[in-house]
Structure formats: structure tokens, C-alpha cells
Amino acid sequence: MPEASGFFLVGEGKTYQLGQVRMTFKPTLGGDYSLCETSSVPGSGAGLHRHAFDEWHVVIEGRYEGRVGDDVRTLGPGDTMFAPGGTPHGVKNLGPGVGRQLGITSPSGLFEAFVAEVVESQIDSGSASRQGATELRDIAAKHGIEFIDADRT
């Protein structure tokens, strides 16, 4: 396990490129939480989904649309969003430029394992209607993640 004390600069850590979203997982000790630095272009993000683990988003730069349950809000630098395990949620960069945020999930490792498998499989995960959507949903289900079609909510 990597040493998880000290300082970590922007971009340091294990990095994955998932479509138009770049995710860098910072090393942490123990199994309490994972910390992921994310940058995304306008229009990209995570569609409506749910999973058993808790998830926080802290906006660093840019404007995001955040949804937790039926509540939808616009978030800017310094704003946070929390989705307890089992709650439908999603987040999208509203633009105009690249947005940055920190994602914190608890317990650790679950979200990173999902991202790693999707990247390794080279699935086109940009939209539920694009090629690869079935394979993406299969990998998500394996990791306890369910994508929710917008027209079903």
C-alpha cells in the first residue's frame, strides 16, 4: 500500500481517463474513505445512479448541476453535495470551462475498483444510449452501482 502521509499535488495519484472525465485517486490508509480529484469538460459528469456507499462532492472550480433524490441545485466553488448510500444522485459540469471537484466515497476502494474495470474494458461510457451501455451496466451491477434512466424517475 502506498504511503499516505505528507502532501499530494494536483494530479498526483493513480489516474484514470473515463471518457471526458479525468479521475485521480489519492492514496489513503485504511478502509474508511477514498479521495478522488476529478476534472471534467462541460456536459460531462455522472448520470443519475445509486449505490450502497456514501458519496460527497466538493466543487473546487467551475459550475455543476448536482442532484440528490428529487433536489436539483447549481453548485459552485466551495459548495458540497452529499448522497448517502442508496440515494439516487448525479452531477454534471455546466461549464463554460473545465470543472474540478473532489469526490469522497466511504468505504474506500469500491468506486475506484469500478472505474478501473470500466477503463480496463475500454467501454464507451459517455451515455447510456451509446454503444457499450449494456457492458457498462453489467460492470456497474457487479460493483453494486445502478444507473437510473432519466425518463424512469
JORASUL-V925481 format. One record per backbone hydrogen bond with DSSP energy under -1.0 kcal/mol. NH is the residue of the N-H (numbers start at 1). CO is the residue of the C=O. If there is no record, write none. Layout:
{{NH/CO} {NH/CO}}
//
This chain:
{{12/9} {14/25} {16/23} {18/21} {21/18} {22/39} {23/16} {24/37} {25/14} {26/35} {34/105} {36/103} {37/24} {38/101} {39/22} {40/99} {43/93} {44/41} {46/91} {49/89} {50/146} {54/106} {55/83} {56/104} {57/81} {58/102} {59/79} {60/100} {61/100} {64/75} {65/92} {66/73} {67/90} {68/71} {69/88} {71/68} {73/66} {75/64} {78/59} {79/76} {81/57} {83/55} {86/51} {87/84} {89/49} {90/67} {91/46} {92/65} {93/44} {94/63} {99/40} {100/61} {101/38} {102/58} {103/36} {104/56} {105/34} {106/54} {108/31} {113/109} {114/110} {115/111} {116/112} {117/113} {118/114} {119/115} {120/116} {121/117} {123/118} {125/123} {130/127} {133/130} {136/132} {137/133} {138/134} {139/135} {140/136} {141/137} {142/138} {143/139} {144/141} {145/140} {146/50} {148/48} {152/149}}
//
